[in-house]
Amino acid sequence: MAQEHIVAVGLLTNRDLERLGSGFSRCFPVSDDGKFEDLLRAIDEADAASGLRASRPEEGHVKTI
């Protein structure tokens, strides 16, 4: 079987996952212990620089692949 390639990584809230429903099964929770703060800050800064997002999304970040 051919290896599946990652086509997207996203930050989703629990509400986002509920909207996606049971068909979306591969998600990996991001702990809220500060280990990902540098990564999240860099994403926020890149988004702000490109005008995509003005502020950080609501709590409950989830890393998805």
C-alpha positions in Angstrom: 0.0 0.0 0.0 1.3 3.5 -0.9 2.1 5.8 2.0 -0.4 8.6 2.6 1.0 12.1 2.3 0.0 14.9 4.6 -1.9 17.5 2.6 -2.9 19.9 5.4 -2.3 20.7 9.0 -4.8 22.9 10.8 -5.7 24.3 14.1 -9.3 23.5 15.0 -11.5 24.1 18.0 -13.7 21.4 19.5 -16.6 23.1 17.9 -14.9 22.8 14.5 -14.5 19.1 15.0 -18.1 18.7 15.9 -19.1 20.5 12.7 -16.9 18.2 10.6 -18.6 15.2 12.1 -17.6 11.6 12.4 -16.1 11.5 8.9 -13.1 13.4 10.2 -11.2 10.9 12.3 -7.5 11.8 12.3 -7.0 14.6 14.8 -4.3 15.0 17.5 -5.0 17.2 20.5 -2.5 19.9 21.3 -1.9 20.1 25.0 -2.6 23.5 26.7 0.7 23.3 28.7 2.6 25.9 26.8 4.7 23.5 24.8 3.3 24.7 21.5 3.2 28.5 22.3 6.2 29.3 20.1 4.6 27.5 17.2 1.2 29.0 17.7 2.7 32.5 18.1 4.7 32.1 14.8 1.5 31.0 13.0 -0.4 33.9 14.4 2.3 36.4 13.4 2.5 34.9 9.9 -1.3 35.2 9.6 -1.3 38.7 10.9 1.4 39.7 8.5 -0.6 38.4 5.6 -3.9 39.8 6.9 -5.5 36.4 7.3 -6.3 36.6 11.0 -6.3 39.4 13.5 -6.2 37.4 16.7 -5.7 33.9 18.1 -8.6 31.4 17.7 -10.6 30.3 20.7 -9.2 27.8 23.2 -9.2 24.1 22.5 -6.6 24.0 19.7 -6.3 20.8 17.9 -3.5 19.8 15.5 -4.9 17.8 12.6 -3.3 15.8 9.8 
